[in-house]
């Protein structure tokens, strides 16, 4: 399975990696595999670059 990962600001930055970890454990238990596509589309990115996502996002 291919899953887009977009960590949010605030609580999302801490929670998303744990969610990935849980899904990896589920995958190991039931023979599932995941491909994680991380996207940095956050307010932090906006403050640094002036864009929420790249033009081709």
Backbone torsions as a table, in degrees:
resi	resn	phi	psi	omega
1	UNK	NA	140.8	178.0
2	UNK	-108.4	125.8	-174.8
3	UNK	-128.6	129.4	174.4
4	UNK	-79.7	133.7	179.3
5	UNK	-116.5	117.0	178.6
6	UNK	-125.4	95.4	-179.7
7	UNK	-69.8	131.6	179.4
8	UNK	-82.0	-172.5	177.6
9	UNK	-94.1	160.7	179.1
10	UNK	66.9	-119.4	-175.5
11	UNK	-63.5	-32.2	-178.1
12	UNK	-59.9	-35.2	-179.8
13	UNK	-61.4	-32.3	-180.0
14	UNK	-89.9	-30.7	-172.3
15	UNK	-82.7	-39.5	-174.7
16	UNK	-58.1	-46.6	178.4
17	UNK	-60.1	-33.8	177.8
18	UNK	-70.1	-36.8	175.6
19	UNK	-63.3	-40.5	176.5
20	UNK	-61.9	-43.7	179.7
21	UNK	-60.7	-42.6	178.3
22	UNK	-62.7	-46.1	179.9
23	UNK	-64.2	-36.0	176.4
24	UNK	-63.2	-39.7	177.7
25	UNK	-65.1	-41.9	177.0
26	UNK	-62.3	-43.5	179.1
27	UNK	-60.8	-42.1	178.9
28	UNK	-64.0	-38.0	-178.3
29	UNK	-69.9	-37.7	-172.9
30	UNK	-112.9	12.2	175.8
31	UNK	72.3	32.9	178.0
32	UNK	-104.9	150.0	174.9
33	UNK	-125.9	150.0	-177.1
34	UNK	-127.0	145.9	169.9
35	UNK	-115.7	122.4	-176.5
36	UNK	-99.8	125.3	174.7
37	UNK	-110.7	106.6	-178.5
38	UNK	-85.9	133.2	177.3
39	UNK	-124.6	127.9	178.4
40	UNK	-94.5	78.6	-179.7
41	UNK	-116.6	71.2	-173.2
42	UNK	-124.2	170.9	175.2
43	UNK	-65.1	-32.5	176.9
44	UNK	-60.5	-43.7	176.9
45	UNK	-61.4	-43.0	-179.8
46	UNK	-59.9	-43.7	-179.9
47	UNK	-65.7	-32.1	-179.9
48	UNK	-80.1	-38.7	-170.6
49	UNK	-116.2	-16.6	-175.3
50	UNK	83.3	5.7	178.9
51	UNK	-131.6	140.2	175.2
52	UNK	-75.2	-31.4	-179.6
53	UNK	-151.4	161.7	177.6
54	UNK	-65.6	160.7	-177.9
55	UNK	-58.2	-32.1	-179.5
56	UNK	-90.9	9.4	-178.7
57	UNK	-75.4	NA	NA
